[in-house]
């Protein structure tokens, strides 16, 4: 993994998902963004899943059990 991704996504270590805030839609977007609130101590951050770095539309998260190829229900 490149140093950029390790540093960027590594910022999320220790945070827990507090809530799923729904699918965020804005004018001009073809796909809504899944939005989550994460918390670590008194700090809260928003996590929005995009299909690319430019924010051209919402993305999709794949959830699976670690070490297994099957997706979670």
N, CA, C and O atoms as a DFTB+ gen file, in Angstrom:
292 C
 N C O
     1  1       0.861      -1.175       0.000
     2  2       0.000       0.000       0.000
     3  2       0.902       1.230       0.000
     4  3       1.914       1.273       0.698
     5  1       0.524       2.210      -0.780
     6  2       1.361       3.403      -0.855
     7  2       1.297       4.200       0.435
     8  3       0.336       4.099       1.196
     9  1       2.315       4.981       0.667
    10  2       2.402       5.817       1.856
    11  2       1.238       6.805       1.925
    12  3       0.744       7.091       3.016
    13  1       0.791       7.331       0.782
    14  2      -0.333       8.264       0.763
    15  2      -1.577       7.625       1.370
    16  3      -2.202       8.202       2.260
    17  1      -1.935       6.443       0.894
    18  2      -3.144       5.783       1.374
    19  2      -3.028       5.389       2.839
    20  3      -3.991       5.514       3.595
    21  1      -1.860       4.916       3.241
    22  2      -1.653       4.551       4.640
    23  2      -1.846       5.776       5.535
    24  3      -2.495       5.689       6.578
    25  1      -1.293       6.895       5.133
    26  2      -1.412       8.118       5.930
    27  2      -2.846       8.651       5.909
    28  3      -3.386       9.022       6.951
    29  1      -3.460       8.691       4.732
    30  2      -4.804       9.257       4.595
    31  2      -5.844       8.409       5.333
    32  3      -6.568       8.916       6.189
    33  1      -5.914       7.124       5.001
    34  2      -6.917       6.258       5.621
    35  2      -6.536       5.869       7.045
    36  3      -7.404       5.528       7.848
    37  1      -5.254       5.918       7.359
    38  2      -4.796       5.609       8.700
    39  2      -5.355       6.559       9.751
    40  3      -5.395       6.227      10.936
    41  1      -5.787       7.744       9.317
    42  2      -6.396       8.699      10.234
    43  2      -7.654       8.137      10.892
    44  3      -8.062       8.613      11.951
    45  1      -8.267       7.137      10.280
    46  2      -9.508       6.556      10.792
    47  2      -9.285       5.531      11.895
    48  3     -10.243       5.097      12.536
    49  1      -8.043       5.140      12.124
    50  2      -7.773       4.129      13.155
    51  2      -8.291       4.608      14.501
    52  3      -8.054       5.746      14.907
    53  1      -8.995       3.727      15.180
    54  2      -9.515       4.031      16.505
    55  2     -10.910       4.629      16.514
    56  3     -11.549       4.691      17.564
    57  1     -11.396       5.073      15.349
    58  2     -12.752       5.615      15.291
    59  2     -13.759       4.470      15.255
    60  3     -13.460       3.379      14.768
    61  1     -14.941       4.731      15.771
    62  2     -16.042       3.773      15.714
    63  2     -17.209       4.423      15.002
    64  3     -17.407       5.635      15.088
    65  1     -17.975       3.618      14.306
    66  2     -19.156       4.140      13.627
    67  2     -20.221       4.423      14.669
    68  3     -20.655       3.527      15.393
    69  1     -20.634       5.668      14.735
    70  2     -21.687       6.091      15.660
    71  2     -23.052       5.936      15.004
    72  3     -24.015       5.500      15.635
    73  1     -23.119       6.305      13.712
    74  2     -24.409       6.223      13.032
    75  2     -24.237       6.172      11.525
    76  3     -23.261       6.683      10.975
    77  1     -25.195       5.551      10.875
    78  2     -25.348       5.652       9.426
    79  2     -26.336       6.787       9.215
    80  3     -27.478       6.707       9.665
    81  1     -25.910       7.833       8.541
    82  2     -26.716       9.043       8.409
    83  2     -27.539       9.104       7.127
    84  3     -28.127      10.136       6.806
    85  1     -27.576       8.000       6.401
    86  2     -28.413       7.943       5.217
    87  2     -27.635       8.154       3.932
    88  3     -26.408       8.255       3.918
    89  1     -28.393       8.216       2.866
    90  2     -27.834       8.425       1.537
    91  2     -28.004       9.905       1.196
    92  3     -29.127      10.393       1.063
    93  1     -26.898      10.607       1.057
    94  2     -26.912      12.048       0.847
    95  2     -27.016      12.345      -0.638
    96  3     -26.211      11.870      -1.438
    97  1     -28.004      13.126      -0.991
    98  2     -28.181      13.514      -2.388
    99  2     -27.996      15.019      -2.520
   100  3     -28.379      15.786      -1.637
   101  1     -27.418      15.415      -3.605
   102  2     -27.249      16.819      -3.937
   103  2     -27.604      16.992      -5.401
   104  3     -27.536      16.045      -6.185
   105  1     -27.976      18.189      -5.756
   106  2     -28.342      18.471      -7.144
   107  2     -27.176      18.135      -8.070
   108  3     -26.032      18.505      -7.808
   109  1     -27.482      17.438      -9.139
   110  2     -26.469      17.092     -10.120
   111  2     -25.788      15.756      -9.890
   112  3     -25.046      15.292     -10.756
   113  1     -26.019      15.126      -8.749
   114  2     -25.407      13.822      -8.491
   115  2     -26.290      12.714      -9.044
   116  3     -27.505      12.711      -8.845
   117  1     -25.667      11.782      -9.735
   118  2     -26.415      10.641     -10.249
   119  2     -26.605       9.572      -9.179
   120  3     -27.620       8.874      -9.161
   121  1     -25.624       9.448      -8.290
   122  2     -25.696       8.445      -7.227
   123  2     -25.521       9.139      -5.881
   124  3     -24.631       9.977      -5.735
   125  1     -26.349       8.807      -4.899
   126  2     -26.199       9.409      -3.561
   127  2     -24.963       8.871      -2.839
   128  3     -24.462       7.793      -3.159
   129  1     -24.487       9.633      -1.869
   130  2     -23.327       9.266      -1.061
   131  2     -23.783       8.642       0.258
   132  3     -24.552       9.265       0.991
   133  1     -23.329       7.424       0.579
   134  2     -23.556       6.907       1.924
   135  2     -22.752       7.757       2.908
   136  3     -21.572       8.020       2.677
   137  1     -23.385       8.188       4.008
   138  2     -22.697       9.027       4.997
   139  2     -22.796       8.384       6.375
   140  3     -23.854       7.914       6.793
   141  1     -21.658       8.378       7.066
   142  2     -21.548       7.830       8.405
   143  2     -20.944       8.880       9.328
   144  3     -20.136       9.703       8.897
   145  1     -21.340       8.850      10.602
   146  2     -20.669       9.641      11.629
   147  2     -19.789       8.690      12.421
   148  3     -20.250       7.652      12.896
   149  1     -18.510       9.054      12.563
   150  2     -17.555       8.269      13.327
   151  2     -17.144       9.067      14.547
   152  3     -17.124      10.297      14.518
   153  1     -16.814       8.358      15.629
   154  2     -16.451       9.025      16.874
   155  2     -15.228       8.353      17.495
   156  3     -15.079       7.131      17.454
   157  1     -14.356       9.187      18.071
   158  2     -13.208       8.722      18.849
   159  2     -13.019       9.736      19.970
   160  3     -12.570      10.858      19.736
   161  1     -13.366       9.331      21.186
   162  2     -13.347      10.276      22.301
   163  2     -14.377      11.370      22.055
   164  3     -15.552      11.080      21.833
   165  1     -13.941      12.628      22.095
   166  2     -14.843      13.749      21.839
   167  2     -14.843      14.181      20.377
   168  3     -15.600      15.073      19.996
   169  1     -14.005      13.559      19.561
   170  2     -13.916      13.917      18.145
   171  2     -14.940      13.155      17.322
   172  3     -15.094      11.943      17.473
   173  1     -15.635      13.867      16.458
   174  2     -16.560      13.255      15.501
   175  2     -16.155      13.684      14.103
   176  3     -15.807      14.842      13.873
   177  1     -16.203      12.741      13.170
   178  2     -15.920      13.042      11.771
   179  2     -17.013      12.434      10.909
   180  3     -17.662      11.464      11.300
   181  1     -17.211      13.014       9.732
   182  2     -18.128      12.459       8.751
   183  2     -17.330      11.632       7.759
   184  3     -16.247      12.035       7.335
   185  1     -17.858      10.491       7.393
   186  2     -17.273       9.637       6.374
   187  2     -18.295       9.519       5.257
   188  3     -19.396       9.011       5.469
   189  1     -17.934       9.985       4.071
   190  2     -18.806       9.883       2.905
   191  2     -18.087       9.029       1.865
   192  3     -16.908       9.242       1.582
   193  1     -18.799       8.073       1.306
   194  2     -18.211       7.119       0.378
   195  2     -18.460       7.595      -1.048
   196  3     -19.602       7.688      -1.498
   197  1     -17.368       7.895      -1.748
   198  2     -17.439       8.410      -3.110
   199  2     -16.916       7.375      -4.097
   200  3     -16.121       6.504      -3.740
   201  1     -17.365       7.480      -5.325
   202  2     -16.877       6.564      -6.357
   203  2     -15.479       6.932      -6.839
   204  3     -14.812       6.115      -7.473
   205  1     -15.027       8.150      -6.547
   206  2     -13.680       8.578      -6.920
   207  2     -13.253       9.767      -6.067
   208  3     -14.035      10.292      -5.274
   209  1     -12.003      10.180      -6.244
   210  2     -11.443      11.268      -5.446
   211  2     -12.077      12.619      -5.744
   212  3     -11.938      13.553      -4.953
   213  1     -12.768      12.738      -6.868
   214  2     -13.354      14.010      -7.278
   215  2     -14.789      14.199      -6.790
   216  3     -15.372      15.264      -6.991
   217  1     -15.359      13.188      -6.157
   218  2     -16.714      13.300      -5.638
   219  2     -17.779      13.317      -6.714
   220  3     -18.767      14.044      -6.600
   221  1     -17.588      12.519      -7.765
   222  2     -18.533      12.495      -8.877
   223  2     -19.784      11.678      -8.622
   224  3     -20.649      11.594      -9.494
   225  1     -19.899      11.093      -7.485
   226  2     -21.073      10.306      -7.147
   227  2     -20.756       9.357      -6.015
   228  3     -19.595       9.118      -5.683
   229  1     -21.810       8.821      -5.430
   230  2     -21.650       7.927      -4.303
   231  2     -21.018       6.612      -4.691
   232  3     -21.048       6.205      -5.852
   233  1     -20.447       5.956      -3.704
   234  2     -19.805       4.680      -3.924
   235  2     -20.468       3.578      -3.119
   236  3     -21.541       3.767      -2.545
   237  1     -19.831       2.450      -3.084
   238  2     -20.368       1.281      -2.412
   239  2     -19.277       0.654      -1.564
   240  3     -18.137       0.534      -2.013
   241  1     -19.609       0.253      -0.345
   242  2     -18.679      -0.451       0.535
   243  2     -18.986      -1.939       0.503
   244  3     -20.143      -2.342       0.623
   245  1     -17.955      -2.754       0.342
   246  2     -18.113      -4.196       0.397
   247  2     -17.796      -4.644       1.816
   248  3     -16.711      -4.358       2.322
   249  1     -18.716      -5.337       2.463
   250  2     -18.544      -5.829       3.824
   251  2     -18.376      -7.337       3.788
   252  3     -19.198      -8.047       3.210
   253  1     -17.309      -7.826       4.407
   254  2     -17.109      -9.271       4.479
   255  2     -16.408      -9.608       5.777
   256  3     -15.772      -8.753       6.395
   257  1     -16.527     -10.856       6.183
   258  2     -15.830     -11.339       7.363
   259  2     -14.355     -11.466       7.008
   260  3     -14.017     -12.011       5.958
   261  1     -13.477     -10.969       7.870
   262  2     -12.049     -11.017       7.600
   263  2     -11.594     -12.450       7.410
   264  3     -11.916     -13.325       8.213
   265  1     -10.844     -12.687       6.344
   266  2     -10.335     -14.024       6.059
   267  2     -11.302     -14.893       5.259
   268  3     -11.012     -16.054       4.973
   269  1     -12.438     -14.332       4.903
   270  2     -13.419     -15.095       4.119
   271  2     -13.774     -14.317       2.867
   272  3     -13.724     -13.087       2.857
   273  1     -14.129     -15.026       1.818
   274  2     -14.484     -14.393       0.557
   275  2     -15.960     -14.006       0.478
   276  3     -16.351     -13.243      -0.406
   277  1     -16.773     -14.517       1.381
   278  2     -18.212     -14.285       1.280
   279  2     -18.592     -12.945       1.911
   280  3     -17.996     -12.520       2.901
   281  1     -19.562     -12.310       1.340
   282  2     -20.054     -11.028       1.860
   283  2     -20.956     -11.257       3.057
   284  3     -21.580     -12.308       3.206
   285  1     -21.006     -10.244       3.903
   286  2     -21.920     -10.296       5.048
   287  2     -23.333     -10.031       4.573
   288  3     -23.544      -9.432       3.518
   289  1     -24.304     -10.483       5.359
   290  2     -25.712     -10.226       5.038
   291  2     -26.054      -8.786       5.304
   292  3     -27.195      -8.373       5.096
